[in-house]
């Protein structure tokens, strides 16, 4: 790398370190700094080889250009300005800072008290003079150009989507046939591509891959930040998932997944950073311009903490909002991802007064952006701040994680009383939450499980969480999981209990894949994967969290494949329009109808019966404006959590007949079978009948 460097003025746009073929332009935002220094480092990051004052300031962007620098150059910043925490300023030029726009980092912080802007053991009003450079990762100049060839986004229609949530490392770390386990390349290995395509998913939603740090309190306990919800850089892939630290490894993963027709969605964390509260380290944003990057309390020494992590990014500031938008566009345009799931998305809609606004600057910016309005956008519709639960409140084109679906389905199959009406709402797209503002039924992302909580196997195997391995005396994690161990806590050799658990898992998976909305499956649920009752495995980078491929439940895998295929074969199950029992213009039949077991229509008294333990629904294509390209005859879906039941099938009319298509009490569960007028619905089962309209 160049040792004798001079810096010219350069330009303020684009922000970040940009290689132009001859040298590198550096530009970085700070509204309140009085001086900004660029530090260049040796190849191994141990020696500072040059330091430059940024020669020019255009508005609040400091910039300069160094001719002769090449990709691979290591660098960092030191920001000068007032150290006055009581006024919201925490500048400390003794602290080397990561470039928020860095496209690559050399690694992760090495925890040491020198990373603190204040003196360890004293309050945060003190000032620490130790140099933190030896403990800091360095930013790296990157040329992200990649030969994409004929890569094209799959552009799967939302109603055709089946999302598969996975952790980059956990997905493959224990796979015996993946050559590069735990890496981006492992995720797109041949054996994994075969698994995705045979399963039938259309999108892979990856837990955070943007650079994040390991919390000091976890490192001190011998644990790690496994999930990744502690952002350090919004442009750089995390080094732990790369072999040689090359951005191209991520790009190659995306290209291979696209070649298999699989979309790539990223779980992104723009609501907070890993710097924590006023007692946290000074790594990047805090040292560059604390009062601009973060939302501060009335006493600006402290942070607003709507996220539960110690701080909240200030998206009301135009340059912070720009950083987030630039980051999103970078991942779409340069890295070719297909969409995003926004962690604690309610926080991103909070305005200056702290309230939630579906017309906030962030949402408006996304919706008008020609790049970002054309990708998949998914909200986690809550945070811990006041009024933070906002399910159904996000503007189109957002989809939203629907925890009401998760909880309602779990409680119905657990046997809670009075849950049949709630299940009916979930089966039909949760219209109460989403049928407004022109939003489609696909806006509801239906899930049984996610990374945060029990796996599906654990939902039917544990009554309580078992999080002792996290080192918090089992105080962490959700207390109410709507789970049921079905007679024994954890693993059992009792065949009756094991069979009942398997049946319930099939029933719940069938419910997910037969419901209107956009289904999401947690990776490993199709294999019967367990976390041994840990419902908060955020710090478990080990066999607790890694998918256990060696002990895969092949029967459950076959069942899930069959149910996904069944969903794809029946457009009635994946409609854009909501079903409201309206007569269809094409034949005068209602698009939605609820039946009693005796073949009579459901009454209000039936719905109000708290002991109702089964529901049967007849579905057709939505009646208001028929979607003719998904037109098919009818499906009859029966969900019975009670005893064996005689059910009188409705008159099919016109010489048609009902065929039993799915029965979770049978192996295999999917096949066409002729029926009589009265059929047996097995206890604790899901049964589907299709109308064969041939005369």
Phi and psi in degrees as a GROMACS rama.xvg file:
@    title "Ramachandran Plot"
@    xaxis  label "Phi"
@    yaxis  label "Psi"
@TYPE xy
-64.5779  132.884  UNK-2
-101.203  -38.2769  UNK-3
-100.24  98.2069  UNK-4
-120.759  145.958  UNK-5
-124.145  152.783  UNK-6
-118.381  127.868  UNK-7
-101.473  -178.84  UNK-8
-64.4465  -44.2903  UNK-9
67.8895  -152.358  UNK-10
-143.107  161.574  UNK-11
-89.2742  -6.6296  UNK-12
-137.794  132.212  UNK-13
-80.5638  158.965  UNK-14
-73.3343  145.576  UNK-15
111.987  -169.709  UNK-16
-102.67  115.513  UNK-17
-121.419  119.012  UNK-18
-85.7319  129.399  UNK-19
-112.908  10.0532  UNK-20
102.54  -27.4206  UNK-21
-112.648  -26.7667  UNK-22
-172.837  -163.314  UNK-23
-128.355  130.972  UNK-24
-96.2291  131.278  UNK-25
-113.224  131.42  UNK-26
-144.324  133.191  UNK-27
-146.185  141.948  UNK-28
-89.0292  135.595  UNK-29
-161.666  118.857  UNK-30
-78.8176  -33.0713  UNK-31
-110.545  -1.33472  UNK-32
-68.7802  152.48  UNK-33
-104.866  -13.0507  UNK-34
-163.529  143.163  UNK-35
-131.315  129.995  UNK-36
-114.239  137.073  UNK-37
-101.504  128.436  UNK-38
-113.871  129.062  UNK-39
-104.634  142.946  UNK-40
-124.972  157.991  UNK-41
-65.608  169.994  UNK-42
-56.3454  -35.4905  UNK-43
-90.9657  0.558638  UNK-44
78.1647  7.29129  UNK-45
-95.4222  -19.2228  UNK-46
-122.406  127.585  UNK-47
-80.4658  116.645  UNK-48
-98.4357  -15.3139  UNK-49
-163.991  152.028  UNK-50
-139.72  131.528  UNK-51
-130.568  137.196  UNK-52
-72.7111  131.868  UNK-53
-63.732  123.322  UNK-54
-79.6814  -15.2033  UNK-55
-141.315  148.844  UNK-56
-130.553  120.393  UNK-57
-112.145  103.844  UNK-58
65.6349  -118.531  UNK-59
-111.615  15.5656  UNK-60
-107.961  121.778  UNK-61
-91.675  138.316  UNK-62
-151.42  159.424  UNK-63
-170.232  164.886  UNK-64
-132.384  137.004  UNK-65
-123.352  115.316  UNK-66
-72.9646  144.419  UNK-67
91.0232  -14.4167  UNK-68
-71.0683  148.049  UNK-69
-125.141  163.944  UNK-70
-54.9666  142.302  UNK-71
103.874  -14.9265  UNK-72
-64.7968  131.348  UNK-73
-91.3294  142.463  UNK-74
-156.728  169.505  UNK-75
-162.825  176.946  UNK-76
-124.655  154.705  UNK-77
-128.818  126.108  UNK-78
-109.86  127.514  UNK-79
-99.5527  146.323  UNK-80
165.789  -172.475  UNK-81
-70.2975  135.829  UNK-82
-101.193  94.4013  UNK-83
-144.298  76.3702  UNK-84
-54.6747  -33.2893  UNK-85
-64.2019  -22.5409  UNK-86
-102.178  3.97192  UNK-87
91.4921  5.20752  UNK-88
-106.341  132.122  UNK-89
-134.582  41.815  UNK-90
-69.2655  136.454  UNK-91
-152.979  99.2866  UNK-92
-68.618  -4.71221  UNK-93
-75.9913  -8.32414  UNK-94
-106.003  120.193  UNK-95
-73.4552  137.092  UNK-96
-119.553  139.819  UNK-97
-71.8264  140.729  UNK-98
-72.3059  118.918  UNK-99
-56.6877  -23.4062  UNK-100
-97.4683  8.93622  UNK-101
-59.5836  133.653  UNK-102
-87.7225  -8.27893  UNK-103
-159.159  143.852  UNK-104
-120.302  152.278  UNK-105
-76.8994  -17.8038  UNK-106
172.265  -141.385  UNK-107
-127.394  157.827  UNK-108
-59.2606  142.667  UNK-109
-97.3298  117.156  UNK-110
-66.4579  126.735  UNK-111
-158.33  150.33  UNK-112
-61.8964  -19.9438  UNK-113
-66.115  -15.5747  UNK-114
-75.2643  -12.3644  UNK-115
-84.0064  141.083  UNK-116
-76.364  -19.2234  UNK-117
-111.602  171.743  UNK-118
-79.5231  122.421  UNK-119
-56.2535  135.176  UNK-120
91.1652  -14.7444  UNK-121
-108.421  175.766  UNK-122
-77.4231  170.853  UNK-123
-76.6034  2.17693  UNK-124
-82.121  -14.7186  UNK-125
-75.495  169.258  UNK-126
-129.443  123.397  UNK-127
-98.0626  132.434  UNK-128
-103.082  1.77813  UNK-129
-72.7603  145.674  UNK-130
-81.5553  130.263  UNK-131
-95.2612  -0.437946  UNK-132
-57.2934  -36.7272  UNK-133
-65.8492  -19.1208  UNK-134
-108.013  0.88903  UNK-135
-104.17  140.829  UNK-136
-66.51  154.268  UNK-137
-103.135  145.733  UNK-138
-74.4134  152.465  UNK-139
-128.398  131.549  UNK-140
-68.2246  131.747  UNK-141
-128.694  140.334  UNK-142
-104.357  100.957  UNK-143
-82.9603  11.7472  UNK-144
-62.5643  143.11  UNK-145
-147.594  139.891  UNK-146
-81.8829  95.5569  UNK-147
-79.7714  -14.104  UNK-148
60.2727  -129.818  UNK-149
-96.0848  23.2521  UNK-150
-56.117  133.248  UNK-151
-138.184  141.197  UNK-152
-62.84  137.012  UNK-153
-61.8397  -30.3214  UNK-154
51.8195  46.2355  UNK-155
-63.3338  132.541  UNK-156
-63.9251  144.121  UNK-157
-56.7  -41.4246  UNK-158
-70.0198  -13.1364  UNK-159
-94.3246  -4.2044  UNK-160
-76.668  140.748  UNK-161
-134.551  109.227  UNK-162
-89.7678  142.909  UNK-163
-125.65  106.923  UNK-164
-85.987  129.434  UNK-165
-148.044  157.395  UNK-166
-101.857  133.334  UNK-167
-53.3753  -49.5121  UNK-168
-76.7907  -47.5254  UNK-169
-61.0685  -27.1605  UNK-170
-64.3152  -37.9171  UNK-171
-123.315  -6.59355  UNK-172
-56.3307  -33.2347  UNK-173
-105.644  10.9964  UNK-174
-81.5158  123.519  UNK-175
-69.4271  -17.571  UNK-176
-112.344  6.83446  UNK-177
-92.7862  122.259  UNK-178
-70.7271  -32.2471  UNK-179
-123.28  67.577  UNK-180
-64.5966  146.248  UNK-181
80.5792  10.7915  UNK-182
-122.623  167.459  UNK-183
-57.5416  -42.324  UNK-184
-65.8596  -34.2618  UNK-185
-65.0945  -36.7689  UNK-186
-59.1089  -33.278  UNK-187
-106.917  22.7479  UNK-188
-69.4309  163.017  UNK-189
-57.6596  -43.2933  UNK-190
-66.5356  -33.3633  UNK-191
-75.2255  -39.2756  UNK-192
-59.4406  -38.8568  UNK-193
-63.8975  -40.0554  UNK-194
-63.4042  -46.448  UNK-195
-61.2072  -45.785  UNK-196
-70.7377  -37.9965  UNK-197
-68.1261  -35.6144  UNK-198
-67.8571  -40.9821  UNK-199
105.693  10.5693  UNK-200
-69.7367  160.017  UNK-201
-116.752  -14.8439  UNK-202
-146.491  138.115  UNK-203
-105.53  116.291  UNK-204
-102.53  110.915  UNK-205
-94.0609  132.471  UNK-206
-56.418  164.847  UNK-207
-46.0361  128.881  UNK-208
-116.462  -8.78203  UNK-209
-70.141  145.555  UNK-210
-50.2662  131.703  UNK-211
-139.802  166.313  UNK-212
-112.2  162.438  UNK-213
-92.9277  118.912  UNK-214
-57.694  141.022  UNK-215
-61.0593  -38.9312  UNK-216
-67.066  -26.5964  UNK-217
-75.7386  -44.9782  UNK-218
-58.7663  -40.3161  UNK-219
-63.7889  -24.2446  UNK-220
-97.1737  6.75095  UNK-221
76.8261  19.2994  UNK-222
-111.691  -176.088  UNK-223
-148.286  162.44  UNK-224
-82.6906  91.8899  UNK-225
-77.4259  -44.4267  UNK-226
-68.0799  -41.4612  UNK-227
103.059  17.869  UNK-228
-89.8666  47.9532  UNK-229
-140.491  77.0112  UNK-230
-63.7758  139.799  UNK-231
-118.721  -31.8423  UNK-232
-145.346  134.703  UNK-233
-95.3619  -0.303946  UNK-234
-117.202  -21.7961  UNK-235
-94.7445  129.067  UNK-236
-63.0715  144.174  UNK-237
-66.9989  132.232  UNK-238
-60.9552  -24.6737  UNK-239
-68.3262  -15.2115  UNK-240
-101.059  6.88742  UNK-241
-117.781  147.03  UNK-242
-77.9876  -51.1501  UNK-243
-114.129  13.6673  UNK-244
70.381  18.6383  UNK-245
-96.3571  129.233  UNK-246
-56.525  -29.4759  UNK-247
-60.7918  -22.3392  UNK-248
-65.6607  -39.6609  UNK-249
-66.5266  -44.5194  UNK-250
-62.3359  -37.7623  UNK-251
-65.4299  -39.3169  UNK-252
-57.5198  -48.5538  UNK-253
-60.6843  -44.8717  UNK-254
-61.1885  -41.2407  UNK-255
-69.2855  -39.1936  UNK-256
-65.8355  -41.228  UNK-257
-61.0684  -37.8396  UNK-258
-63.4334  -24.1413  UNK-259
-94.1795  6.18496  UNK-260
79.5625  17.3531  UNK-261
-101.861  124.464  UNK-262
-74.0886  154.791  UNK-263
-116.896  117.294  UNK-264
-113.887  140.055  UNK-265
-111.73  132.877  UNK-266
-79.6505  115.468  UNK-267
-118.439  148.034  UNK-268
-121.542  91.2006  UNK-269
-109.191  10.053  UNK-270
-90.425  -22.1683  UNK-271
-156.678  176.205  UNK-272
-125.81  175.812  UNK-273
-81.3664  5.68893  UNK-274
-77.9908  -11.3287  UNK-275
67.9997  -157.106  UNK-276
-86.8086  -161.303  UNK-277
-63.2662  -14.5749  UNK-278
-95.9787  3.85026  UNK-279
-83.2169  176.631  UNK-280
-77.3328  162.292  UNK-281
-106.043  102.241  UNK-282
-118.146  -31.135  UNK-283
-159.492  -88.0519  UNK-284
-60.1015  -43.4906  UNK-285
-59.9641  -42.593  UNK-286
-78.2327  -25.0773  UNK-287
-79.0513  -40.0023  UNK-288
-178.8  79.8459  UNK-289
-54.4993  -44.4262  UNK-290
-75.4835  -14.3588  UNK-291
-91.3954  -43.3603  UNK-292
-75.575  -26.7247  UNK-293
-118.499  150.594  UNK-294
-81.8438  119.544  UNK-295
-104.011  154.55  UNK-296
-75.0833  178.913  UNK-297
-56.9387  -37.8578  UNK-298
-91.6887  103.742  UNK-299
-67.3481  0.880157  UNK-300
-68.9715  -23.0474  UNK-301
-114.342  164.516  UNK-302
-109.551  144.626  UNK-303
-71.2989  133.898  UNK-304
-126.481  64.8159  UNK-305
-75.751  -7.27066  UNK-306
-102.359  -13.9498  UNK-307
79.0342  9.50461  UNK-308
-113.98  -0.28141  UNK-309
110.7  -26.1078  UNK-310
-147.75  169.539  UNK-311
-140.445  127.927  UNK-312
-64.6308  146.78  UNK-313
-98.1587  84.8957  UNK-314
-76.5898  -1.16818  UNK-315
-73.6027  -20.8998  UNK-316
-80.1473  128.435  UNK-317
-60.5861  -33.4024  UNK-318
-78.5588  -27.5212  UNK-319
-73.2482  -41.8598  UNK-320
-60.8898  -41.3313  UNK-321
-60.9438  -41.9022  UNK-322
-58.1832  -44.5411  UNK-323
-64.8318  -43.7886  UNK-324
-65.8584  -41.1216  UNK-325
-61.9621  -39.8066  UNK-326
-62.3006  -48.1152  UNK-327
-60.3532  -45.167  UNK-328
-64.11  -37.3397  UNK-329
-59.3132  -45.1467  UNK-330
-68.621  -27.5545  UNK-331
-81.4168  -50.4531  UNK-332
-79.6488  -38.975  UNK-333
-95.1914  -36.8931  UNK-334
-101.07  -8.04636  UNK-335
66.7873  26.8947  UNK-336
-73.8306  162.544  UNK-337
-106.181  -4.97366  UNK-338
166.617  -178.444  UNK-339
-141.914  146.424  UNK-340
-111.265  121.182  UNK-341
-94.4868  113.217  UNK-342
-62.2855  136.33  UNK-343
43.9002  56.2365  UNK-344
-67.783  -20.4647  UNK-345
-58.9059  -34.9779  UNK-346
-61.2285  -35.502  UNK-347
-70.7266  -14.2718  UNK-348
-102.103  7.32805  UNK-349
-82.8547  137.387  UNK-350
-105.754  -172.706  UNK-351
-55.0322  -33.0502  UNK-352
-84.9941  1.83354  UNK-353
89.2354  -6.78523  UNK-354
-85.3358  165.399  UNK-355
-88.1111  135.196  UNK-356
-136.998  113.186  UNK-357
-68.0882  -8.40268  UNK-358
-108.352  27.4759  UNK-359
-64.3881  166.624  UNK-360
-58.4812  -39.3021  UNK-361
-64.3526  -49.3226  UNK-362
-65.0269  -40.3836  UNK-363
-64.2457  -40.6412  UNK-364
-63.12  -42.8063  UNK-365
-61.5577  -46.4908  UNK-366
-69.4292  -26.7984  UNK-367
-94.8149  -9.23847  UNK-368
-73.9235  125.502  UNK-369
-65.93  -22.7498  UNK-370
-86.8491  -50.6527  UNK-371
-80.0929  -25.2413  UNK-372
-71.5348  -7.62167  UNK-373
-106.15  11.1659  UNK-374
-119.811  170.996  UNK-375
-75.8148  129.252  UNK-376
-122.652  122.871  UNK-377
-127.507  130.798  UNK-378
-104.189  135.669  UNK-379
-86.3052  106.745  UNK-380
-87.3205  47.1395  UNK-381
-160.538  161.332  UNK-382
-148.383  -172.333  UNK-383
-97.8357  2.06148  UNK-384
-76.481  173.799  UNK-385
-60.5842  131.168  UNK-386
65.0768  28.5607  UNK-387
-76.3071  -19.9326  UNK-388
-84.0986  111.536  UNK-389
-128.645  34.5478  UNK-390
-56.3427  125.053  UNK-391
89.5399  -3.41333  UNK-392
-96.2248  -2.19322  UNK-393
-83.4634  149.592  UNK-394
-76.9044  154.225  UNK-395
-64.2946  147.317  UNK-396
-96.2295  24.1281  UNK-397
-62.9973  139.272  UNK-398
-96.3644  162.689  UNK-399
-138.442  137.852  UNK-400
-60.915  129.051  UNK-401
-109.485  94.4522  UNK-402
-72.1843  -21.3136  UNK-403
-66.233  -34.5533  UNK-404
-62.8131  -50.2456  UNK-405
-54.0262  -51.6686  UNK-406
-71.0843  -39.5134  UNK-407
-65.1328  -43.0223  UNK-408
-67.3577  -42.5055  UNK-409
-60.1901  -44.8261  UNK-410
-69.8376  -37.619  UNK-411
-60.545  -50.5926  UNK-412
-73.5148  -20.5651  UNK-413
-71.7836  -24.3229  UNK-414
105.35  14.2169  UNK-415
-62.6551  142.391  UNK-416
-75.071  151.995  UNK-417
71.7662  18.7289  UNK-418
-97.2638  -3.9148  UNK-419
-61.2876  -45.3994  UNK-420
-60.988  -37.2177  UNK-421
-64.8168  -42.0728  UNK-422
-60.7167  -39.1129  UNK-423
-59.0378  -40.8084  UNK-424
-63.6996  -42.1296  UNK-425
-68.4508  -38.5905  UNK-426
-62.4305  -28.5631  UNK-427
-104.812  20.1545  UNK-428
96.5116  10.9779  UNK-429
53.6462  55.8936  UNK-430
-60.0778  -32.9057  UNK-431
-58.8484  -34.1868  UNK-432
-87.3675  -34.5809  UNK-433
-117.325  -13.7881  UNK-434
-85.2505  72.8226  UNK-435
-160.956  164.76  UNK-436
56.7624  27.7715  UNK-437
72.5236  16.2938  UNK-438
-78.9825  145.016  UNK-439
-87.3367  167.014  UNK-440
-63.1747  -25.0133  UNK-441
-72.0206  -5.84545  UNK-442
-64.2709  -23.8349  UNK-443
-84.1788  113.466  UNK-444
-86.2698  104.754  UNK-445
-82.6493  131.093  UNK-446
-142.292  147.515  UNK-447
-95.4446  -35.7334  UNK-448
-148.029  165.071  UNK-449
-151.403  -179.052  UNK-450
-56.0598  -33.071  UNK-451
-92.7822  97.7253  UNK-452
131.724  -170.562  UNK-453
-68.5685  150.262  UNK-454
-73.8597  168.704  UNK-455
-61.936  -39.8463  UNK-456
-61.4312  -38.5513  UNK-457
-75.3914  -25.9441  UNK-458
-59.7134  -32.3163  UNK-459
-104.211  11.7564  UNK-460
-126.813  -11.1415  UNK-461
-136.795  136.641  UNK-462
-85.6897  -29.3536  UNK-463
-132.884  161.114  UNK-464
-73.3188  153.237  UNK-465
-132.972  81.0003  UNK-466
-109.746  22.4541  UNK-467
-58.6275  -30.9279  UNK-468
-62.8354  -17.0344  UNK-469
-78.536  -9.7127  UNK-470
76.691  21.1791  UNK-471
-121.836  26.3559  UNK-472
54.8144  33.3374  UNK-473
65.6994  21.2408  UNK-474
-84.9101  -18.1442  UNK-475
-87.262  166.649  UNK-476
86.5715  163.113  UNK-477
-64.6728  139.064  UNK-478
-85.2278  -29.9525  UNK-479
-114.58  111.522  UNK-480
-111.481  -0.281228  UNK-481
49.9916  44.0313  UNK-482
-104.675  175.77  UNK-483
-159.05  120.705  UNK-484
-79.4186  -8.8484  UNK-485
61.9961  25.9822  UNK-486
123.603  -12.4451  UNK-487
-155.335  137.89  UNK-488
-84.3258  111.911  UNK-489
87.2598  -159.499  UNK-490
-58.2429  146.272  UNK-491
-146.626  152.567  UNK-492
-98.4397  1.58769  UNK-493
-72.5343  113.905  UNK-494
-64.8182  -35.6408  UNK-495
-64.1899  -45.2097  UNK-496
-65.0644  -43.7736  UNK-497
-60.5603  -42.3136  UNK-498
-65.719  -39.7971  UNK-499
-66.2939  -38.5873  UNK-500
-63.9295  -43.8811  UNK-501
-61.5797  -42.1077  UNK-502
-61.8107  -43.6154  UNK-503
-66.9628  -37.9387  UNK-504
-60.9017  -41.7213  UNK-505
-64.5709  -41.626  UNK-506
-61.6064  -41.6522  UNK-507
-70.409  -41.5812  UNK-508
-64.1984  -40.0355  UNK-509
-62.6446  -42.5001  UNK-510
-59.0954  -43.4255  UNK-511
-58.4601  -47.3693  UNK-512
-84.7364  -6.07086  UNK-513
-102.016  -0.699419  UNK-514
-93.3804  147.572  UNK-515
-66.7959  144.894  UNK-516
124.901  -166.692  UNK-517
-112.9  109.948  UNK-518
-76.484  143.541  UNK-519
-127.895  129.585  UNK-520
-111.721  133.087  UNK-521
-76.3437  127.269  UNK-522
-54.9745  129.897  UNK-523
103.651  -24.0524  UNK-524
-63.222  -31.8434  UNK-525
-71.2099  -11.2497  UNK-526
-109.262  -0.305603  UNK-527
76.4171  27.1613  UNK-528
-68.8298  140.679  UNK-529
-121.748  151.104  UNK-530
-110.599  21.7041  UNK-531
58.5747  33.3717  UNK-532
83.7406  4.34943  UNK-533
-80.5732  118.186  UNK-534
-106.218  16.0445  UNK-535
-150.398  58.7072  UNK-536
-83.3447  36.7142  UNK-537
-64.7519  -21.2595  UNK-538
-114.397  13.7653  UNK-539
-108.684  86.4342  UNK-540
-89.7398  70.9722  UNK-541
-163.698  -166.152  UNK-542
-63.402  -18.7582  UNK-543
-60.9496  -42.4154  UNK-544
-96.9931  -28.3297  UNK-545
-70.0247  140.469  UNK-546
-65.9824  133.408  UNK-547
-90.9576  87.0967  UNK-548
-70.9741  -29.7589  UNK-549
-65.3513  -29.5426  UNK-550
-112.142  34.8951  UNK-551
-61.9041  138.953  UNK-552
-82.8113  96.0202  UNK-553
-64.8293  -31.6873  UNK-554
-65.4334  -42.6892  UNK-555
-66.5992  -37.6505  UNK-556
-62.1883  -46.4189  UNK-557
-61.5989  -41.1687  UNK-558
-62.5887  -45.4942  UNK-559
-64.0034  -42.4309  UNK-560
-58.1259  -44.299  UNK-561
-65.0622  -39.4038  UNK-562
-71.5606  -36.3013  UNK-563
-63.9632  -43.9542  UNK-564
-62.1211  -39.6112  UNK-565
-63.034  -42.7902  UNK-566
-60.0206  -43.4166  UNK-567
-66.5858  -28.5026  UNK-568
-80.6849  -14.0877  UNK-569
-125.471  95.4803  UNK-570
-58.7733  -22.6284  UNK-571
-56.9828  -30.3246  UNK-572
-80.6362  -8.52076  UNK-573
-139.307  63.6682  UNK-574
-95.7854  150.348  UNK-575
-80.3676  -34.7918  UNK-576
-87.564  148.044  UNK-577
-75.0761  150.61  UNK-578
-98.6123  125.255  UNK-579
-131.731  30.7738  UNK-580
57.699  32.1324  UNK-581
-89.3734  146.084  UNK-582
-69.0714  137.229  UNK-583
-84.3735  137.893  UNK-584
-63.3399  -27.7325  UNK-585
-73.0331  -31.4019  UNK-586
-146.457  1.25292  UNK-587
76.3846  3.17071  UNK-588
-89.2673  146.172  UNK-589
-69.5201  148.169  UNK-590
-81.1731  -9.25283  UNK-591
-149.92  131.998  UNK-592
-151.784  139.262  UNK-593
-111.56  131.31  UNK-594
-115.45  147.155  UNK-595
-86.554  167.711  UNK-596
-64.9659  -26.7599  UNK-597
-84.2902  6.4432  UNK-598
87.37  4.60241  UNK-599
-97.0072  157.246  UNK-600
-64.7701  149.399  UNK-601
-66.4456  144.812  UNK-602
-113.625  168.32  UNK-603
-61.9074  -34.1845  UNK-604
-64.3888  -37.3014  UNK-605
-62.0622  -44.9793  UNK-606
-65.0365  -30.664  UNK-607
-83.1312  -4.05501  UNK-608
-73.9802  113.129  UNK-609
-66.7183  -16.4542  UNK-610
-93.936  4.38401  UNK-611
-61.9414  118.901  UNK-612
-120.585  17.2389  UNK-613
-152.797  150.44  UNK-614
-139.423  146.588  UNK-615
-130.192  126.098  UNK-616
-125.735  137.062  UNK-617
-104.583  125.147  UNK-618
-119.746  143.129  UNK-619
-133.646  179.068  UNK-620
-62.302  141.716  UNK-621
-50.5165  141.057  UNK-622
-89.7054  -24.9386  UNK-623
-62.4517  -53.1745  UNK-624
-137.2  89.9111  UNK-625
-51.2589  134.509  UNK-626
-94.1333  87.5305  UNK-627
-64.685  -23.1189  UNK-628
-77.0552  -6.41704  UNK-629
-117.673  19.4839  UNK-630
-70.3797  125.714  UNK-631
-143.754  178.99  UNK-632
-73.4185  -78.1142  UNK-633
-164.939  153.724  UNK-634
-127.911  144.622  UNK-635
-118.863  117.373  UNK-636
-111.845  125.304  UNK-637
-119.831  124.7  UNK-638
-118.475  108.833  UNK-639
-122.471  108.392  UNK-640
-97.7496  3.45611  UNK-641
-100.884  -153.773  UNK-642
-75.0643  173.426  UNK-643
-55.696  141.636  UNK-644
-137.267  134.188  UNK-645
-83.8232  128.775  UNK-646
-127.389  126.8  UNK-647
-89.5541  116.735  UNK-648
-68.8763  141.704  UNK-649
-66.288  154.893  UNK-650
-62.8221  118.57  UNK-651
-70.5772  -24.1269  UNK-652
71.019  160.68  UNK-653
53.3235  33.9695  UNK-654
70.9738  13.3215  UNK-655
-78.3253  179.962  UNK-656
-152.761  152.882  UNK-657
-93.2525  138.035  UNK-658
-116.792  132.189  UNK-659
-74.385  114.937  UNK-660
-100.817  -36.0023  UNK-661
-136.261  138.517  UNK-662
-150.31  108.715  UNK-663
-70.7641  -7.64452  UNK-664
-86.7979  -3.39022  UNK-665
-116.724  160.687  UNK-666
-130.37  121.252  UNK-667
-71.5583  157.466  UNK-668
-81.874  -18.5791  UNK-669
-114.337  118.502  UNK-670
-170.967  159.308  UNK-671
-94.7013  128.704  UNK-672
-143.277  128.946  UNK-673
-68.2576  149.457  UNK-674
-129.378  166.589  UNK-675
-92.3131  -167.133  UNK-676
-72.7831  -32.0665  UNK-677
-117.903  129.962  UNK-678
-123.802  158.023  UNK-679
-93.2299  124.677  UNK-680
-98.4374  115.566  UNK-681
-61.0386  152.794  UNK-682
-61.2961  143.297  UNK-683
49.1983  65.9921  UNK-684
-149.073  161.723  UNK-685
-117.505  130.292  UNK-686
-129.802  138.373  UNK-687
-125.189  133.709  UNK-688
-117.369  136.46  UNK-689
-109.185  143.822  UNK-690
-90.0387  115.617  UNK-691
-91.3655  109.344  UNK-692
-89.5604  9.03049  UNK-693
-65.0577  136.442  UNK-694
